Amino acid sequence: MNVFLTEPRRGGFAPWLAALLFLPGVQAAGLSPLAEWQSSAGVLFEQLFETAPSKWSTTLGFDYARLAAYPGASNYKELSAPLIDVRYRDRWFASTVEGLGVTVPSPATVRAGAAITYDFGRRADQGPHHDLPGVDAAPELKLFVEKALTPVLIRLDLRRALGGYDGWVADLSMYAALPIGKSVVLFIGPSLTAADGRYMRSYYGVSAAVASMAGGPVFQPDSGLESATLGATLYWAINDHWGIEGYGAQDRLLGDATHSPVTESQSHLGGGFAVAYQL
């Protein structure tokens, strides 16, 4: 999530935009169990209520999380990454969390656009059997639209991997912004994730060739619901420049993902925190 969502933004510009896709944040898409909406929580609300928007905004910080190693994993990994977020008005953004994207002109209560994000994939040695093939990390093209019904926001996104799992994923989310005092906001809500057969077979499938080597069953999952997630993000604006957020989520696999021989755990609980400075 982009921090400083309740304070007027101040100007600034950073020259490292081209490097952002090579610095994916720990809240990037594809990291179980975080909900997709947590990468952009509050951005639309900020646009609605910001009284003195600036032309440029730049935020720098540090992000840390403990998350599942891959969808369906029983083991966890610790991740840390720089947090870099640069925005020009409400027209485009370059962020280690939300990706590199643009928005289209929309009514005040709507935010819609496209972005390039990142899926971390799964290393071959991360699976329950080391002879299972990995899933290559790859950029994703994302289309998104969100509608504010204060204090609730409804969000729909559609992602297409450019390599890696080479399929389509969609998320339908609804979350609320709940002020807790003057400087603390809680974002909380559920999300449903559905995927096509290519995604499901990449992460949960076992081909005949792999099954014969591993001595296990063939498993070819179909498209459908993959998971349901409840996410929460707590943001504290310490002052006009510094902010801290903590975030967490629990998911539950659904459909064919629950029956896969690759799946070691049907539920994951993870989270992390970020500290950032608004220039």
Secondary structure, DSSP 8 states (H G I E B T S, - for coil): --S--SS-------S-GGGGGGS--TTSTT-TT--GGGGSTTHHHHHHH-SS--SEEEEEEEEEEEEESSTT-SSEEEEEEEEEEEEETTTEEEETTTEEEEE----TTEEEEEEEEEE--B-GGGSSSTTS--B--EEEEEEEEEEEETTEEEEEEEEEESSTT-SEEEEEEEEEEEE-SSSEEEEEEEEEEEE-HHHHHHHH-B-HHHHHHHT---B---SEEEEEEEEEEEEEE-SSSEEEEEEEEEEEE-GGGGT-TT-S-SEEEEEEEEEEEE-
